[in-house]
Structures are given as structure tokens and as C-alpha cells.
């Protein structure tokens, strides 16, 4: 894992305490490129009442996760995890969305599930800027989605959103980091 990714996902505090000045400058640049708060305690869960809270979880990088039960009834977006994008984005900017996810409490015979991770408008028409659907298993995995912004987006108009209602199971979400690398 690169220093930039580790730092962005909240993993860089102690191991890099003695980093060189050049590495420190690289860390500062990565922090400037992050466009969200990666901590699961800041995530909003929609479609489940009461909404689950993040918990301490030493099994995933960063040590926190949120565990969301789903029924699979309805649409995939009927249960979602939403992470606000906190900075404006310009047309043509290279975007990267990275997140940890895993499957828990699968239905009998189920060994994997699917979720869609994307950066999208946070209001109608909920247009997708970048996104992909991935297979999750009972093991934590780091997923990455990359693409370019199709137009300018104002601060507060986007979320990193995860549509997770694709089966009767629980989806665990760890740290989420979205980056804007500019042109």
C-alpha cells in the first residue's frame, strides 16, 4: 500500500512519525487531495431504522466499521451508506474512490454478495460521476473506483454512495477515502 493511500485511510499516524521532509510533503499533498472524512462514524445509513452506528473493529484497517443488515427486498439503493464529499470538483478532474467492505451473516449457501460504490449527486436525479459494482466476500477487501468528473460540481453536491440492498445479509463498511487529483 502506498504512503498516500495509507495516510488517506487513516493508517499513517505512528508508522511514519519519522518520515523524511519529502515524504511529509507527499503526505500533505495527499491530505489536500482527499475530499471526504474517511471515518465510518461520519457515514449516514439510509433505509434501515434505527440506522446502525460505527463500532470499534480491529479486523479492518483504521479500526472502525459500520455493519448494515439488508433484506434484498426492493431496489439496491433502498439501503445505502452515504459519505459526503466536502470539496468542489472541476470538470476533467481525476477522481479515485477507495473503500473497505465485506459480507457478513450471509443467507444459507451464499458465499458472496454485491455492492455498488460510486460518487454521485446527493439529490435528484442522483447522477453517477464514477462508480462500479463489486463482489464482496466474508474477508475485508480494499476496492478502488477511478474516473474523471464530467463537469463542475459545487461543494456539498456529491456523496460517495454505496447501494448495498442486494441480498439478505449484512454488509460491513470500513474506511472510505475519495480523492480529487485535479487535471
Backbone torsions as a table, in degrees:
resi	resn	phi	psi	omega
1	UNK	NA	133.2	-178.6
2	UNK	-71.6	158.7	178.1
3	UNK	-58.1	-41.2	-179.2
4	UNK	-60.6	-45.6	-178.8
5	UNK	-67.2	-45.4	179.7
6	UNK	-58.4	-44.7	-179.7
7	UNK	-63.3	-43.8	-177.6
8	UNK	-65.2	-34.0	-178.8
9	UNK	-89.6	12.6	174.4
10	UNK	78.5	23.8	-174.2
11	UNK	-106.1	1.2	-167.2
12	UNK	-100.2	-0.3	-171.4
13	UNK	-56.3	-67.8	-175.0
14	UNK	-79.1	-45.1	-173.8
15	UNK	-59.5	-24.0	-175.0
16	UNK	-112.9	22.6	-178.6
17	UNK	-61.6	-26.2	-178.5
18	UNK	-108.4	30.4	-178.3
19	UNK	-65.7	155.3	178.1
20	UNK	-73.2	162.4	177.7
21	UNK	-56.5	-38.5	179.1
22	UNK	-63.9	-41.5	178.2
23	UNK	-66.0	-38.4	178.1
24	UNK	-62.6	-39.7	176.8
25	UNK	-63.8	-38.9	177.7
26	UNK	-63.2	-41.8	177.6
27	UNK	-61.7	-42.5	178.8
28	UNK	-61.5	-42.1	179.1
29	UNK	-63.1	-42.7	179.5
30	UNK	-63.1	-41.3	178.7
31	UNK	-62.5	-38.2	178.5
32	UNK	-67.8	-28.9	-178.1
33	UNK	-82.9	-17.5	178.7
34	UNK	-71.8	135.8	-174.1
35	UNK	-120.4	21.7	177.3
36	UNK	-153.6	172.5	171.0
37	UNK	-95.2	117.8	-173.1
38	UNK	-78.1	-8.1	-172.9
39	UNK	-74.3	125.3	-179.9
40	UNK	-57.6	-21.1	178.7
41	UNK	-68.0	-14.2	179.4
42	UNK	-96.3	-2.8	-176.1
43	UNK	-75.9	146.9	173.5
44	UNK	-105.7	128.2	178.2
45	UNK	-105.6	126.3	179.5
46	UNK	-111.0	145.5	173.3
47	UNK	93.4	0.0	178.0
48	UNK	-130.1	129.9	-179.2
49	UNK	-128.2	126.4	-4.4
50	UNK	-73.5	153.1	179.9
51	UNK	-66.4	132.6	178.7
52	UNK	-67.1	149.2	177.8
53	UNK	-100.3	159.0	176.7
54	UNK	-71.2	152.2	-179.1
55	UNK	-131.2	157.3	173.5
56	UNK	-64.5	133.7	-176.4
57	UNK	-149.5	96.3	-178.0
58	UNK	-72.2	-5.6	-178.9
59	UNK	-83.3	-6.8	-178.3
60	UNK	-125.5	148.7	176.3
61	UNK	-54.0	134.8	179.5
62	UNK	93.7	-21.4	172.0
63	UNK	77.3	13.1	175.7
64	UNK	-140.8	149.6	176.1
65	UNK	-154.1	164.5	173.9
66	UNK	-123.5	135.7	-174.3
67	UNK	-115.5	117.5	-170.4
68	UNK	-117.9	115.6	176.5
69	UNK	-75.7	142.1	177.8
70	UNK	-130.8	155.0	179.2
71	UNK	-102.7	-23.3	-174.0
72	UNK	82.4	-6.3	178.0
73	UNK	-80.4	135.9	179.0
74	UNK	91.7	-149.2	-176.6
75	UNK	-93.9	155.5	176.7
76	UNK	-56.6	-33.6	-177.4
77	UNK	-83.5	-1.8	178.2
78	UNK	-66.7	-22.8	170.5
79	UNK	-126.2	123.7	-176.9
80	UNK	-145.6	157.5	173.0
81	UNK	-112.4	129.1	-173.5
82	UNK	-124.5	133.0	-177.0
83	UNK	-127.2	113.6	-177.7
84	UNK	-62.0	137.7	170.2
85	UNK	-88.8	124.0	-167.7
86	UNK	-101.3	2.1	-179.0
87	UNK	-131.1	155.7	175.8
88	UNK	-71.1	156.8	179.6
89	UNK	-127.5	140.3	-179.9
90	UNK	-101.6	151.2	176.0
91	UNK	-54.8	133.6	178.1
92	UNK	88.2	-8.6	179.2
93	UNK	-63.3	140.6	175.6
94	UNK	-81.6	122.8	-178.3
95	UNK	-113.4	143.4	174.0
96	UNK	-133.9	132.0	175.5
97	UNK	-117.0	123.1	179.5
98	UNK	-123.1	138.9	-179.2
99	UNK	-157.0	153.1	174.0
100	UNK	-100.0	136.4	177.2
101	UNK	-150.8	154.8	173.0
102	UNK	-156.0	162.9	178.7
103	UNK	-94.7	136.2	174.6
104	UNK	-131.7	154.8	175.7
105	UNK	47.9	53.0	-179.8
106	UNK	-68.3	155.3	174.8
107	UNK	-64.5	160.0	-179.3
108	UNK	-52.6	128.1	178.6
109	UNK	84.1	-6.7	-179.1
110	UNK	-88.4	129.2	178.7
111	UNK	-118.0	-9.0	177.5
112	UNK	-151.3	165.3	176.9
113	UNK	-143.4	179.6	179.0
114	UNK	-128.1	146.9	169.8
115	UNK	-138.4	155.3	174.6
116	UNK	-110.8	123.4	176.3
117	UNK	-109.0	130.0	-176.3
118	UNK	-156.4	160.6	166.0
119	UNK	-103.1	126.4	-174.1
120	UNK	-145.1	166.0	171.7
121	UNK	-59.3	144.0	179.9
122	UNK	-93.8	11.3	174.4
123	UNK	-146.9	167.3	-177.7
124	UNK	-53.2	136.4	12.1
125	UNK	-91.2	14.2	177.3
126	UNK	57.8	35.9	-178.8
127	UNK	-59.9	141.7	-179.6
128	UNK	-88.1	131.3	175.2
129	UNK	-89.3	-53.5	171.8
130	UNK	-140.3	152.3	177.4
131	UNK	177.6	164.1	174.6
132	UNK	-161.5	157.7	175.3
133	UNK	-100.6	134.7	-177.4
134	UNK	-128.2	159.1	173.8
135	UNK	-92.4	131.0	175.8
136	UNK	-111.8	151.3	180.0
137	UNK	-127.9	179.6	178.3
138	UNK	-69.2	0.8	177.3
139	UNK	-105.3	138.9	174.9
140	UNK	-59.4	137.0	176.6
141	UNK	-141.3	144.9	175.4
142	UNK	-92.6	122.5	179.6
143	UNK	-108.9	150.2	-179.5
144	UNK	-133.7	135.2	174.5
145	UNK	-124.8	133.0	-179.9
146	UNK	-130.4	151.8	176.5
147	UNK	177.7	-173.5	-179.8
148	UNK	-120.2	145.2	177.3
149	UNK	-68.9	133.4	-178.6
150	UNK	-80.3	-19.6	-179.9
151	UNK	-161.4	179.1	176.8
152	UNK	-73.6	142.3	175.5
153	UNK	-130.5	130.9	-178.9
154	UNK	-75.7	159.2	176.9
155	UNK	-57.0	133.4	177.4
156	UNK	85.5	0.2	-177.4
157	UNK	-93.3	-7.8	-176.1
158	UNK	-123.7	155.8	170.2
159	UNK	-129.3	152.7	158.2
160	UNK	-85.7	121.3	-172.9
161	UNK	-125.8	141.7	-179.4
162	UNK	-125.4	112.3	177.1
163	UNK	-86.9	115.5	-168.7
164	UNK	-121.7	-0.9	-175.2
165	UNK	-83.8	69.7	-176.6
166	UNK	-120.8	17.5	179.0
167	UNK	171.1	168.8	177.8
168	UNK	-89.5	96.6	-178.5
169	UNK	-168.6	-170.7	174.1
170	UNK	-119.3	136.6	175.7
171	UNK	-107.8	127.7	176.1
172	UNK	-102.7	130.6	178.5
173	UNK	-116.8	129.6	174.7
174	UNK	-99.9	-148.8	-178.7
175	UNK	-58.3	144.9	176.0
176	UNK	-127.7	127.7	178.4
177	UNK	-130.3	125.4	175.4
178	UNK	-113.3	137.2	-177.0
179	UNK	-125.2	145.2	171.3
180	UNK	-119.8	109.3	-177.8
181	UNK	-92.0	7.2	179.3
182	UNK	72.3	-159.3	-176.7
183	UNK	-74.9	NA	NA
